[in-house]
Amino acid sequence: MRRTLAILALLALSAYAVDCIRAKFDIFVAQYEALNDNYTGLVIDSTSSEYTQEKYTFSNDHTYLWTWYTRMSPDGEFKKYEHQQMSYKAEISQEGDFKIYDRGPLVYRVFHTEDSIYVEKLSNERSDTTIIIWHIRNDTLYENSSFIVTYDPGFENRCFQTKTNDSSYKELYEYETKGDTLVEYDGALLGNVGYPSGHSKATDSVWTKTFYVPFNTEQPLEIFQTPRPTNISKKARHFDLLGRPARGKYTVKFSR
């Protein structure tokens, strides 16, 4: 998603702890919200890991420049790969409760509430569809039927992503603010690995760090703190247990 849509996050920047589950959910939602002309929030500025670095430069005309750096060893020098400017412009329309973002080869049909989002990702070229459903319930973020995200007890800004069929697999997300920048730490917990902040310090190479900065706004951003109960409208309930729209409900046919 970073290479195809690098717009992210309508999130809080404050002196208070960032709500990890709320931040992770809102980052995902903002990938689609940012396609709107009036979007104000955070965008990805850069990422850093042991072997790669990425830098994004955004313009108000719905374009961005992505520059990628890589190296073969921890002590090696980074080699720069500069890519041409890319567009994230979309033709936007409304279909009932769904917002349609048409980006040419890809079309997104999106419906979301404060604590849930349903996305159909349709390909005009291959005539296939991907369904994505995220929702927050009882202090837990459910990502499709594959992952759940829960808080690290005692740390509101830290949470674990676990596979639903493998409780031994854990990936950690942690958020902190530095001035007007939101920093996301992301890393798999393998072996004796310390946390990126708090009482235990980890080597920077263990984590992927992502930095988000304000975009297209001069006003303070809204503070997201505690997840609220999910409230889904009646129309949003017309999906089966696999997340597919019920027959005859909210469907779109594209000509090849």
Residue pairs with C-beta under 8 A, 6 or more apart in sequence:
1 31
2 44
2 47
2 54
3 66
4 106
5 31
5 34
5 88
6 43
6 44
6 56
6 58
6 64
6 66
6 88
7 30
7 31
7 34
7 35
7 39
7 43
7 44
7 58
7 64
7 88
8 27
8 30
8 31
8 34
8 42
8 43
8 44
8 212
9 23
9 26
9 27
9 30
9 41
9 42
9 43
9 44
9 182
9 212
10 26
10 29
10 30
10 33
10 39
10 40
10 41
10 42
10 221
10 222
11 18
11 23
11 26
11 27
11 30
11 41
11 42
11 182
11 212
11 221
11 224
12 18
12 19
12 23
12 177
12 182
12 221
12 222
12 223
12 224
12 225
13 42
13 177
13 180
13 181
13 182
13 214
13 220
13 221
14 177
14 223
15 177
16 223
16 225
17 156
17 157
18 156
18 157
18 175
18 176
18 177
18 182
18 224
19 156
19 157
19 224
19 225
19 226
19 227
20 149
20 151
20 152
20 155
20 156
20 157
20 158
20 159
20 173
20 174
20 175
21 136
21 139
21 140
21 141
21 149
21 150
21 151
21 159
21 227
22 136
22 224
22 225
22 226
22 227
23 175
23 182
23 184
23 224
24 141
24 149
24 159
24 173
25 115
25 117
25 134
25 136
25 141
25 227
26 224
27 184
28 117
28 134
29 112
29 117
30 39
30 41
30 42
32 99
32 101
32 108
32 110
32 112
32 117
32 119
33 39
33 41
34 41
34 43
34 88
35 62
35 88
35 89
35 90
35 92
35 101
35 103
35 108
36 92
37 62
39 215
39 216
40 215
40 216
40 217
40 219
40 221
41 214
41 215
41 216
41 217
41 221
42 182
42 212
42 213
42 214
42 215
42 221
43 56
43 58
43 212
43 213
43 215
44 56
44 210
44 211
44 212
45 55
45 56
45 181
45 211
45 212
45 213
46 53
46 54
46 55
46 56
46 210
46 211
47 53
47 54
47 208
47 209
47 210
47 211
48 204
48 208
48 209
48 211
49 205
49 207
49 208
49 209
50 74
50 204
50 205
50 206
51 70
51 71
51 72
51 74
52 68
52 69
52 70
52 71
53 68
53 69
53 70
53 78
54 66
54 67
54 68
54 69
55 66
55 67
55 68
55 69
56 64
56 65
56 66
56 67
57 64
57 65
57 67
58 64
58 215
59 85
60 216
62 87
62 88
62 89
63 85
63 86
63 87
63 88
63 89
64 85
64 86
64 88
65 82
65 83
65 84
65 85
65 86
66 83
66 86
67 80
67 81
67 82
67 83
68 80
68 81
68 82
68 83
69 78
69 79
69 80
69 81
70 78
70 79
70 81
71 77
71 78
71 79
74 205
88 103
89 103
90 101
90 102
90 103
90 108
91 101
91 102
91 103
92 99
92 100
92 101
92 102
93 99
93 100
93 102
94 100
95 109
95 250
95 252
96 235
96 250
97 111
97 233
97 235
97 236
98 109
98 110
98 111
98 250
99 109
99 110
99 111
100 107
100 108
100 109
100 110
100 252
101 107
101 108
101 109
101 110
104 124
105 123
105 124
105 125
106 121
106 122
106 123
106 124
107 121
107 122
107 123
107 124
107 252
107 254
108 119
108 120
108 121
108 122
109 119
109 120
109 122
109 250
109 252
110 117
110 118
110 119
110 120
111 117
111 118
111 235
111 236
112 118
113 230
113 231
113 232
113 233
113 236
114 228
114 230
114 231
115 135
115 136
115 137
115 227
115 228
115 229
115 230
115 231
116 133
116 134
116 135
116 136
116 230
116 232
116 236
117 132
117 133
117 134
117 135
118 131
118 132
118 133
118 236
118 239
118 243
119 131
119 132
119 133
120 129
120 130
120 131
120 245
121 129
121 130
121 131
121 132
122 128
122 129
122 252
122 254
123 129
124 254
127 254
127 256
131 144
131 242
131 243
131 244
132 144
132 243
133 142
133 144
133 239
133 243
134 141
134 142
134 143
134 144
135 141
135 142
135 230
135 232
136 142
136 227
136 228
136 230
137 229
137 230
139 150
139 151
139 227
140 148
140 149
140 150
141 148
141 149
141 150
141 159
142 148
142 149
143 149
143 161
144 243
145 164
145 243
146 163
146 164
147 161
147 162
147 163
147 164
148 161
148 162
148 164
149 159
149 160
149 161
149 162
149 173
150 159
150 160
150 162
151 158
151 159
151 160
152 158
152 159
152 160
152 172
155 174
155 198
157 174
157 175
157 176
158 172
158 173
158 174
158 175
158 195
158 198
159 172
159 173
159 174
160 170
160 171
160 172
160 173
160 189
161 170
161 171
161 172
161 173
162 169
162 170
162 171
163 169
169 188
170 188
170 189
171 186
171 187
171 188
171 189
172 185
172 186
172 187
172 188
172 189
172 195
172 196
173 184
173 185
173 186
174 184
174 185
174 195
174 196
174 197
175 182
175 183
175 184
175 185
176 182
176 183
176 185
176 197
177 183
180 213
180 214
181 211
181 212
181 213
182 211
182 212
182 213
183 209
183 210
183 211
183 212
184 209
184 210
184 211
184 212
185 196
185 197
185 207
185 208
185 209
186 207
186 208
186 209
186 210
187 193
187 196
187 202
187 206
187 207
187 208
193 202
193 206
194 200
194 201
194 202
194 206
195 201
195 202
196 202
196 206
196 207
196 209
214 221
235 250
238 245
238 246
238 249
238 250
239 245
239 246
240 246
245 251
